[in-house]
Amino acid sequence: MKYCSTRSSTQARSGYPHFCEILLEGLAPDGGLYLPESYPPVDEATLARWRGVYERVGYAALAFEVLSLYIDDIAPADLKAICDKTYTQAIFGTAQIVPLTRLLDAQTPEGQAPLYLEALSNGPTLAFKDMAMQLLGNLFEFELGRRGEELNILGATSGDTGSAAEYAMRGKKGVRVFMTSPYGRMSPFQQAQMFSLMDGNIHNIAVDGVFDDCQDMVKAVSNDLDFKRQYRIGTVNSINWARLMAQVVYYFAGYFQATRSNLEKVSFTVPSGNFGNVCAGHVARMMGLPIARLVVATNENDVLDEFFRTGVYRVRASADTHETSSPSMDISKASNFERFVFDLLGRDGTRLKALFGEALQQTGRFDLSADPAFARTTEDFGFESGRSTHADRLDTIRTTFKRFGVLIDTHTADALKVAREHLQSGVPMIVLETALPVKFAATIVEALGREPDRPPKFEGIEALPKRVTRMAADPAAIKAYIAQHCR
Ligand SMILES: *Cc1c(COP(=O)(O)O)cnc(C)c1O
């Protein structure tokens, strides 16, 4: 499988890279995002075989099947070993890895299509980002070892991404992580999760400033090309194709659990921020997984909902981004959205360059409302959308706990609220659960007047010793820190 950039013209499509060449890269050189040259079709026979693989052998074996279609430059035995090592019950808590829970009670209307939660948040940091990041850690270690190289991952986090990256990379040979976060702004649980890691290759940097200051520091360092090259600076942000690819697998696993035969369809509702999670659903659907609808759920930061309702994509200034109780969806601009628009507009790289490389840069918006392609977002691509607010979130958490005895986190609550507005008769709806409630305890207390349960291994983590360096929001300071720790 070869990879193209969303901004490359069709003529330029020779000399495209293979998987391992783009694994350690972020953006394509032309500023676009990498996607496979075409989506490998999964025919009826293959889907039937994969159902058996998941049911009889397990998630790791299913992951190997899916990933094999996208990776032709790692030997099958090596790739299999990487999948087996990543998706274990010890790391993800259950044999199914992503078990479904049906929401059903006496009040549920007779004949309503089943509504499920798919648990993606039982990994080491209790958020769905572990699903991809754990694989990435093992892929990085393999590829860097093979090349005899090192990589220094520099990132900015407001919570979930940073901890998922650190838990995936801790103790990995050839990798160091330098993770900046805004001083004092993460929840105590999230701070404890990250700062209690004592691994020598993990560096926590608490910056005097807000998340945007952290991101600006990371950008400033990445724009210093000499420094970047000298210190082999890389990223693990959600535009990395390997993360998206890893996420495709759980759409298949969710489908197999919710259906008995491959003639059935299901829909998914996905709590969305940077559009990485739902974009993986789009890829699964393009491969041929029988998905009826992909419902994009946003919070008050509704850039994506606005696009799917109106055809206008309008990024927000960071000052206009609301701080909400589902903070991992607080985005001003959805960094993976370009991948979907590329497919929507018939993979026209020249046009994508004009939209994302020019119009969006200059005016902060583009308008596809008059484009015939926009009318196809639902019919041909299955997309629908909705939004949720703080009041909806509280109400959904409360009702779900009362009716079903199931405690959900704030992001999952946004998705469940929107999912209920998009049920179709005869089509099971799977809501992706993206975090455990303990990560966002304050809102749970607000909704229910009680603390969420905490998995035993996290008892008392706030009291553990912390390993963190406080720093001014100054790119020179972090450069000096990196240089000092790479000797
Ligand atoms: C990252 C995250 C999201 C948003 O996912 P995207 O891939 O950015 O759309 C939703 N919920 C939680 C808990 C997250 O950590």
PDBQT file of the ligand as one rigid body, heavy atoms in Angstrom, charges set to zero:
ROOT
HETATM    1  C1  LIG A 501      -9.681  13.010  22.038  1.00  0.00    +0.000 C 
HETATM    2  C2  LIG A 501     -10.993  12.768  22.629  1.00  0.00    +0.000 A 
HETATM    3  C3  LIG A 501     -12.187  12.977  21.899  1.00  0.00    +0.000 A 
HETATM    4  C4  LIG A 501     -12.196  13.545  20.502  1.00  0.00    +0.000 C 
HETATM    5  O1  LIG A 501     -11.687  12.659  19.540  1.00  0.00    +0.000 OA
HETATM    6  P1  LIG A 501     -11.221  13.175  18.098  1.00  0.00    +0.000 P 
HETATM    7  O2  LIG A 501     -10.548  12.028  17.478  1.00  0.00    +0.000 OA
HETATM    8  O3  LIG A 501     -10.279  14.336  18.357  1.00  0.00    +0.000 OA
HETATM    9  O4  LIG A 501     -12.442  13.622  17.366  1.00  0.00    +0.000 OA
HETATM   10  C5  LIG A 501     -13.392  12.663  22.502  1.00  0.00    +0.000 A 
HETATM   11  N1  LIG A 501     -13.445  12.199  23.775  1.00  0.00    +0.000 NA
HETATM   12  C6  LIG A 501     -12.325  11.987  24.504  1.00  0.00    +0.000 A 
HETATM   13  C7  LIG A 501     -12.461  11.486  25.896  1.00  0.00    +0.000 C 
HETATM   14  C8  LIG A 501     -11.067  12.254  23.969  1.00  0.00    +0.000 A 
HETATM   15  O5  LIG A 501      -9.962  12.046  24.708  1.00  0.00    +0.000 OA
ENDROOT
TORSDOF 0
